[in-house]
Amino acid sequence: MLNKVGKYLYQASDPDPRALKIVAVSSAFILFLFASDPLPGNRYYVVGLLLTTLALAAAILLLFAK
């Protein structure tokens, strides 16, 4: 199922690999900043951490989907 979702997203958006690499590197940097000063009690921290992780996972998935 994950393969079907990846193929659908890849066909729907036809992403540029350079843009995906930029998103992956910047998301990894933001995750590093989140990890250096954790604030798990702050809900904005948790939401930011979740969204950044999802962006990184989506970029990696789309980079290796093809």
Protein Blocks (a to p, Z undefined) as FASTA:
>chain_A
ZZmmmmmmmmmnopafklmmmmmmmmmmmmmmmmmmccfkbmklmmmmmmmmmmmmmmmm
mmmmZZ
